[in-house]
């Protein structure tokens, strides 16, 4: 079945401008930013003449002068009303034609990151960094003040020599719990924890040598390197080896959200989109779940034994009701200062902490999973496309999405790393 399309032909010249920029460059960018099922091509003529009497030629005896350009845009007919006003606004010197076209086939291969993007185009500029002599407590305070869980270590010339991650702080600097939980501590306990970490330095605990990526490398290749090496962030260097940025998974997600077309809308125009990828292909189906009447002691044991950060809550029919995070459990002990400090200082499990402080565990035993679970969850289904899931995660700054069926039945979870792995390693 033929697709009803239109072709916009614009006859213009090299000197044509729009707000100080080349018309062809500006128009291509505007069409790109509309994120519709349109293709655009710019052709440069060998010669021609204009209504004002000018002649363009490539003859050897005459220097090339204001060569003619032809810009063609082909798009589904329903999009014409969106694009034509843009063209009419931007073309100040040229002729615009509209033609009907019966397109037999329109296929496009989906990409999360356009191939022309470099690392420098998507990285976070001017990242915070520390010197090798910085104390572990300084590093921790720096990370607690921001959204990241690692920081590069640079020498006096600004060249990365290592990176301090959350895992490094836990394994080598004595940080008792992850940063997300550390932020919930009382100031008194936080100060005591950081004081105990002050004798170690970045040089002692960092992962070295630093694995870096060049700012001119294709963004797609950089993402593959992150996945292959199991890294969440990569220091970015220039040709002198100096740190110029950091590339994180969130940078990738933010760029996908900004650059990726609206594939669902494009498919609605009868365009066949290849390799889009769906959540159902990658979701993990073995996520732990409890019933709403489960005592919190049971939830504590699951988090301890499985070393996980969250537990799902489902009803008897398997429908998702909510989620409990480890920080929700930690807050239960906020009124038991000795108990919480024992967990911090001695790294007790939730279960051991409760056994040591009977008042706390007895209080917890009176409560159920349904009482403290978070119910305002954002979910997706198996047919949710990768770009849609990434957009949801980016907009809400979350790292995990529960996957449910149409009737609300809990099916599994999908994480940032799963989404990237399917597209870049699949």
NORRACOR-V756250 format. One record per residue. N is the residue number from 1. RES is the residue in one small letter. NEAR is the number of other C-alpha atoms within 10 Angstrom. D_FIRST is the distance of its C-alpha to the first C-alpha in Angstrom with 2 decimals. Layout:
N,RES,NEAR,D_FIRST  N,RES,NEAR,D_FIRST
This chain:
1,x,7,0.00  2,x,11,3.79  3,x,17,6.54  4,x,16,9.56  5,x,20,12.38  6,x,21,15.96  7,x,20,18.43  8,x,19,22.06  9,x,18,24.55  10,x,21,28.15  11,x,16,30.94  12,x,23,34.02  13,x,25,36.84  14,x,16,38.46  15,x,15,41.09  16,x,19,38.71  17,x,18,39.49  18,x,16,38.49  19,x,8,41.35  20,x,8,43.08  21,x,12,40.18  22,x,14,38.08  23,x,23,35.27  24,x,26,32.69  25,x,12,33.86  26,x,16,34.05  27,x,21,30.64  28,x,17,28.93  29,x,12,30.84  30,x,15,29.88  31,x,18,26.13  32,x,17,26.73  33,x,13,28.71  34,x,13,26.02  35,x,16,24.15  36,x,19,20.69  37,x,24,17.42  38,x,19,18.83  39,x,13,20.00  40,x,18,23.10  41,x,12,24.99  42,x,15,28.47  43,x,12,29.61  44,x,13,33.29  45,x,15,34.35  46,x,13,37.19  47,x,16,38.85  48,x,15,38.59  49,x,14,40.49  50,x,12,40.43  51,x,6,41.46  52,x,6,44.67  53,x,6,45.91  54,x,11,45.24  55,x,15,44.13  56,x,19,42.50  57,x,19,43.22  58,x,14,43.51  59,x,10,46.40  60,x,7,49.22  61,x,7,51.75  62,x,9,49.93  63,x,10,48.94  64,x,14,45.21  65,x,15,44.86  66,x,18,42.13  67,x,19,39.23  68,x,23,36.04  69,x,23,33.01  70,x,19,29.38  71,x,20,27.29  72,x,20,23.50  73,x,18,21.42  74,x,22,17.62  75,x,23,16.30  76,x,23,13.87  77,x,16,14.93  78,x,12,16.77  79,x,16,18.94  80,x,18,20.29  81,x,9,23.09  82,x,12,24.20  83,x,18,24.32  84,x,14,25.56  85,x,10,28.92  86,x,14,29.50  87,x,16,29.01  88,x,11,31.24  89,x,9,33.86  90,x,18,34.05  91,x,19,33.87  92,x,13,37.44  93,x,15,37.45  94,x,14,34.39  95,x,12,31.75  96,x,17,28.39  97,x,10,25.43  98,x,15,22.07  99,x,10,19.12  100,x,13,15.65  101,x,16,12.92  102,x,12,9.24  103,x,15,8.63  104,x,10,6.54  105,x,11,8.37  106,x,14,10.95  107,x,12,13.55  108,x,15,17.13  109,x,9,20.23  110,x,18,22.21  111,x,21,25.84  112,x,21,28.62  113,x,22,30.78  114,x,15,29.63  115,x,11,31.12  116,x,9,33.15  117,x,16,35.29  118,x,19,38.85  119,x,25,41.25  120,x,21,43.13  121,x,15,40.08  122,x,21,39.89  123,x,24,43.45  124,x,17,46.12  125,x,14,48.61  126,x,10,52.40  127,x,15,52.66  128,x,15,55.94  129,x,22,57.94  130,x,22,61.40  131,x,19,64.15  132,x,20,65.48  133,x,13,68.62  134,x,18,66.76  135,x,22,67.83  136,x,29,65.51  137,x,23,66.29  138,x,17,65.22  139,x,26,61.91  140,x,24,61.41  141,x,15,62.22  142,x,18,59.74  143,x,18,56.94  144,x,15,57.94  145,x,9,57.58  146,x,9,53.93  147,x,10,50.65  148,x,16,50.93  149,x,19,52.56  150,x,23,53.65  151,x,25,55.33  152,x,29,55.88  153,x,28,59.44  154,x,20,60.28  155,x,15,63.35  156,x,8,65.31  157,x,10,62.88  158,x,17,59.92  159,x,20,58.54  160,x,26,57.18  161,x,19,59.56  162,x,25,58.11  163,x,28,56.34  164,x,25,57.76  165,x,22,55.37  166,x,20,55.90  167,x,18,56.55  168,x,19,59.21  169,x,26,60.96  170,x,15,61.06  171,x,12,62.10  172,x,16,64.49  173,x,25,65.60  174,x,17,66.34  175,x,24,63.71  176,x,18,63.78  177,x,17,60.33  178,x,13,57.01  179,x,20,56.71  180,x,13,54.67  181,x,14,57.59  182,x,18,60.23  183,x,15,59.08  184,x,13,60.08  185,x,18,63.65  186,x,13,66.63  187,x,10,67.92  188,x,9,71.12  189,x,16,69.39  190,x,17,66.93  191,x,13,69.85  192,x,12,71.67  193,x,20,68.66  194,x,20,68.10  195,x,13,71.82  196,x,16,71.81  197,x,21,69.03  198,x,17,70.76  199,x,12,72.67  200,x,18,69.61  201,x,20,67.89  202,x,27,64.37  203,x,21,65.55  204,x,17,66.77  205,x,22,63.64  206,x,25,60.69  207,x,18,58.19  208,x,14,58.95  209,x,10,57.93  210,x,18,55.10  211,x,18,51.61  212,x,21,50.11  213,x,24,47.01  214,x,22,46.98  215,x,24,45.53  216,x,16,43.55  217,x,14,41.79  218,x,19,38.01  219,x,25,37.45  220,x,19,35.12  221,x,15,37.96  222,x,21,40.49  223,x,24,38.61  224,x,16,38.47  225,x,17,42.22  226,x,21,42.86  227,x,18,41.08  228,x,12,42.75  229,x,9,46.16  230,x,10,45.65  231,x,14,46.52  232,x,18,45.67  233,x,23,46.93  234,x,25,47.63  235,x,28,50.15  236,x,28,48.73  237,x,22,51.00  238,x,15,51.16  239,x,9,52.43  240,x,9,55.99  241,x,15,55.30  242,x,17,55.87  243,x,27,53.99  244,x,20,51.48  245,x,25,49.25  246,x,25,48.05  247,x,26,44.59  248,x,20,43.91  249,x,19,41.05  250,x,22,41.09  251,x,18,40.65  252,x,23,37.52  253,x,26,36.20  254,x,18,37.08  255,x,20,35.23  256,x,22,32.08  257,x,22,32.23  258,x,13,32.73  259,x,17,30.32  260,x,19,27.34  261,x,20,24.25  262,x,15,23.23  263,x,22,20.75  264,x,15,20.13  265,x,13,19.24  266,x,18,16.96  267,x,14,15.09  268,x,10,14.93  269,x,20,12.80  270,x,16,10.00  271,x,18,11.74  272,x,15,12.68  273,x,16,16.48  274,x,11,18.53  275,x,11,22.21  276,x,17,22.68  277,x,19,25.36  278,x,20,26.59  279,x,25,30.10  280,x,20,30.15  281,x,15,30.10  282,x,19,33.36  283,x,21,35.36  284,x,16,38.89  285,x,13,39.59  286,x,9,43.38  287,x,16,44.36  288,x,15,47.68  289,x,21,47.93  290,x,22,50.85  291,x,19,51.43  292,x,20,52.56  293,x,14,56.06  294,x,16,56.56  295,x,18,59.71  296,x,23,59.29  297,x,20,61.51  298,x,15,58.77  299,x,26,56.23  300,x,20,58.74  301,x,15,59.18  302,x,20,55.45  303,x,21,55.15  304,x,17,58.29  305,x,10,57.52  306,x,9,53.86  307,x,10,54.47  308,x,13,51.49  309,x,12,51.17  310,x,18,49.50  311,x,21,49.28  312,x,24,46.73  313,x,26,48.02  314,x,22,46.29  315,x,17,47.39  316,x,9,48.17  317,x,9,44.54  318,x,17,43.41  319,x,16,41.96  320,x,25,42.50  321,x,20,45.31  322,x,23,46.33  323,x,22,47.48  324,x,24,50.97  325,x,17,51.61  326,x,18,54.71  327,x,15,55.87  328,x,15,55.99  329,x,19,58.46  330,x,16,60.46  331,x,14,60.98  332,x,15,62.66  333,x,23,65.58  334,x,16,65.93  335,x,10,69.08  336,x,13,70.62  337,x,11,71.48  338,x,13,73.30  339,x,20,70.50  340,x,26,67.77  341,x,22,70.00  342,x,16,70.60  343,x,19,66.87  344,x,19,66.61  345,x,17,69.76  346,x,11,69.73  347,x,15,65.99  348,x,18,66.51  349,x,18,63.57  350,x,23,62.80  351,x,18,64.48  352,x,16,67.60  353,x,21,67.88  354,x,23,67.85  355,x,13,70.49  356,x,14,72.68  357,x,16,72.42  358,x,12,72.76  359,x,14,72.48  360,x,19,69.03  361,x,21,67.71  362,x,13,69.35  363,x,13,67.61  364,x,19,64.28  365,x,15,64.92  366,x,10,65.11  367,x,16,61.58  368,x,18,58.25  369,x,25,54.86  370,x,22,53.51  371,x,13,56.11  372,x,17,55.21  373,x,19,51.49  374,x,16,49.05  375,x,13,46.62  376,x,9,44.58  377,x,12,42.12  378,x,13,38.71  379,x,19,36.37  380,x,21,32.85  381,x,22,30.84  382,x,18,29.40  383,x,13,25.85  384,x,17,27.19  385,x,20,25.81  386,x,23,28.41  387,x,25,28.06  388,x,19,28.51  389,x,24,31.56  390,x,26,32.99  391,x,19,32.64  392,x,19,34.47  393,x,21,37.20  394,x,20,37.69  395,x,12,37.88  396,x,9,40.41  397,x,13,42.14  398,x,14,42.03  399,x,14,41.91  400,x,16,40.73  401,x,22,38.25  402,x,22,38.68  403,x,26,35.60  404,x,19,35.41  405,x,16,33.37  406,x,10,32.07  407,x,9,35.49  408,x,16,37.41  409,x,16,38.42  410,x,25,39.46  411,x,20,37.49  412,x,22,38.68  413,x,23,38.84  414,x,24,37.06  415,x,19,38.99  416,x,19,38.43  417,x,16,39.18  418,x,18,36.72  419,x,22,33.86  420,x,21,34.76  421,x,16,35.43  422,x,16,31.97  423,x,18,30.28  424,x,17,33.00  425,x,10,34.43  426,x,9,31.73
